[in-house]
Amino acid sequence: MSIQVEGLTKLYGHQNAVNGISFNTGQGVLGFLGPNGAGKSTTMKMLTGFLPPTTGSATVCGFDIIKQPLDVKRSIGYLPESNPLYTDMYVKEALAFIAGLHGIHEPVKRIAEVIEQTGLGPEQHKKIGQLSKGYRQRVGLAQAILHNPEVLILDEPTSGLDPNQLIGIRQLITNLGKSKTVILSTHIMQEVEAVCNHVIIINKGNIVANDSLNNLRSGNNNQSLEQIFIGLTNN
Ligand SMILES: Nc1ncnc2c1ncn2[C@@H]1O[C@H](COP(=O)(O)OP(=O)(O)OP(=O)(O)O)[C@@H](O)[C@H]1O
């Protein structure tokens, strides 16, 4: 299992944003679901080593998130919800900069591969600030996968995309899940059904479901994922 989480907790002041959650996950796409404010982004920030947990522990590819944060960051590609990008840079320039940070071998070749993989070809000569939202998401994904990490953590990568862009990005995530461990946060249940093998639902900082999509449905009278989600989190 490339991600192992044990009793992970985050307190912001007195507020328990994440409340002692435990789970393991390996290759495939894990849907990480929950209502607004449930603790998804906080969990993702702790797993990527950007936010220290209050208590608990986790390992990513065998590296401890507290004791080995650099190894953890090397093993992870992270697309944050806000997708911060260098809008004044050209697409290739930004990717070359990130490749330099990672010390990537043969960067020109790798950048060409990633541009192809993320469908950035037609827009590769533009400045990031000139790109549509869908293409900016593709740049965020390209940056996340550039160093070929074993684990990808994607926080709402498809929010605000038109249906054409959605199909392309979902296909890319599905393909990535064939060889990598992907944690995907989304509010779109259709997307979970299209892309995820396994689902974790978090509510008020607690895990309320952790199962395969099929088991979740059969254990809940074959209700739709949306109905199951509402039943587990509307309290
Ligand atoms: N830096 C912070 N300081 C204080 N409270 C915070 C901070 N970041 C998040 N919180 C609180 O922690 C809780 C969990 O927030 P988090 O962003 O992890 O939720 P989320 O599940 O990702 O929500 P969303 O779906 O809206 O993105 C919320 O109540 C939020 O207000």
The ligand as a Gaussian input file, in Angstrom:
#p B3LYP/6-31G(d) Opt

LIG

0 1
 N       -6.155000      27.470000       7.873000
 C       -7.280000      27.210000       8.533000
 N       -7.541000      27.799000       9.725000
 C       -8.672000      27.519000      10.409000
 N       -9.609000      26.661000       9.994000
 C       -9.416000      26.044000       8.817000
 C       -8.251000      26.291000       8.022000
 N       -8.322000      25.523000       6.908000
 C       -9.493000      24.846000       7.001000
 N      -10.142000      25.154000       8.146000
 C      -11.423000      24.579000       8.596000
 O      -11.271000      23.169000       8.702000
 C      -12.450000      22.504000       8.237000
 C      -12.065000      21.543000       7.117000
 O      -11.677000      22.329000       5.979000
 P      -11.164000      21.671000       4.608000
 O      -10.735000      22.796000       3.723000
 O      -10.183000      20.606000       4.922000
 O      -12.512000      21.011000       4.072000
 P      -12.852000      20.388000       2.642000
 O      -13.509000      19.068000       2.923000
 O      -11.655000      20.371000       1.776000
 O      -13.947000      21.418000       2.091000
 P      -14.325000      21.919000       0.597000
 O      -15.086000      20.787000      -0.036000
 O      -15.220000      23.083000       0.858000
 O      -13.064000      22.269000      -0.130000
 C      -13.433000      23.602000       7.814000
 O      -14.333000      23.828000       8.862000
 C      -12.531000      24.805000       7.578000
 O      -13.217000      26.013000       7.836000

